[in-house]
Amino acid sequence: MRSWIAGLLLLMLGVPEYASPCSPCPSELSLSQTIQKADLIVIGTLAKPALQLGPADRQPSFITVVVEKTLKGKASGGRIRVHSFYGMCPFGLSMEADERAVIYLSKVDDGYASVDEGCAYKKTPIVNASVMADGEWMPLADFQSKYLP
C-alpha cells in the first residue's frame, strides 16, 4: 500500500500538469491589438478544394482563402495562401466550408499567417451581415466604423 502511494506521489511530482508538443500562448491579443498588429484584414471564405496536406501529417498545412473584400492592407490577389496547421499544432487559420469571416493576417515569406503566431484573434465570423466582435453581434458596417475607421 505504501509503495502504491509513493509511486502515485512520484508520478504527480514528476509529470507536469500540462504536457503538449504545442506550446500554449502565454497571452492572447485583444481584438483591437490584433487589428493594429495585422498586416492584412479581409472578408473571406474557404476556397475549394479546402486543403493541401503537409508531408507528414493529415492536417492541412495551408488553406486557400477567397478574398471578398480587403479591410486593411493589400491582398496579393483574389485568393491568398494562409498557414493552417503547423504539424499537429493549430496555430494557423482553420475554416469550415461556406464559412464567411473577417480574417486577421500577418505577411510571411510563403503567404500569410495568423497574427502573433496564433496568439491573437484569427477570425471573427460573419452571419447575416453581422460580425461577432468582443462577444457581441454587430452589423458589418458598425464593426468597420468601430474597429477600422
N, C-alpha and C positions, 0 to 999 in steps of 0.2 A: 504494500500500500504506500509506504513512504517513498519507494523508488518511482512509483507512478506519479506521485505529487511532485517529486523533484524533477522528473522528466518534463512534466507539464510546465513547471516554473521555468526551467531552462528554455523550453520552446517559446514561451511567452516573452522572455527577456532577449532571446537571441534572434527572433524574427521581427523585422519591422512591421508595424501595423498595416502600412500600405506599401506594397511592393508591385511595381509595374514597370514594364520596359518603356512606357511612355511617361515622360516627366510631366506632372501636372503643372498648370500655370501657377506661379506664386501669387498673382493677382490678375484681374481682368480689367481692361479699359472700359470706361463708361461709353455710352453711345456718342456723346459729344466728343470725347477723347478719340474714339475710333474714327469719327468723321474727320476730325482735324488731322489725324495721322495718315489717313488713307490717301493714296496717290490717285485712285480711280474709284468712283462710285457709280454704279449703273443699275438700271432696272433691267432684269434679265430672266431668262428661262433656261432650262437644261436642254441642250441640243441632243438630237438622236442620231446615231447611237450614243448612248449615255456615257460609256466608259472605255478607257484604254487601260488594259491591265498592265500592272508593273511586272517585272521579270520574275519575281519570286513570291508573289502574293496573289490573293484573289480579290483584293480591294482595288478600286481604280486609283492610279497614281495621279491622273489628270481627268478633268471633265471639260467639256466644251460648253461655254455659255453663249447663248444668242443674246446680243445686246439690243434691247428695245429702245433705250434712251440713256444717254450719259448725263449724270447729275453733277459730277466733279471730275476734272481731268480730261484726258483724251484717250478713248479706246482705240486700239490698233486694228480696227475693222468691225464688221458686224458680228463676228464670232471671236471669242477670246479663249485662250487655253488657261485653265486655272488648276493649281495643285489641289488635289483632294486628300488622299491618304499618303502618309509618309511611312511606307511599310505597313505596320499594323496600327499606326498612331493616327487618329482622326483630327489632325491639326489644321487641315485644309478645309475647303468648301465641299459640302455634301448637299445635293438637292434631289428632290423627288421629281419624277416625270410630271409635267404640266404644272409644276410649282413656279410661281412668279414672285420675285422678291427684289428688294433693294439690296445690292451686294457691295460689300466694302473690301477693297483690294489694295495690295501693295505691288509695285512692279518688281519683278525678279528677272534674271537673265533669260529664262526659258518660258516666260509668260507672266502670270500673276499668281499671287499667294494671299492667304488671309493676312490681315493686318496684325502686326506684333506677334508673328509666328503662331497665330491661332488663339492668342490670349486677349481677344477683343471680340466685338460683335462680328460675325461672319456675314450675316444677312438679317434682314427684317422682312417677314412675309407680307405680301400684298394680297388681300382678298376683297373682291367687290370694290375696287378703287380706294381701299383704306389700308393703311400701314400700321403694323403693330410696332410701337416705339415706346420704350420705357414703361412697358406694362399696360399701355392703353392703345386702343384703336383710334386713328385719326385719318381724315381724308388725305390723300396723297398730296394735294395742293397745300394743305396746312402743314404737313410734315416738311415739305420743301421750304416753306416760308419760315418755319421754326428752326430747322436744323441746317438748311443750305441757302441762306439768304444771298 
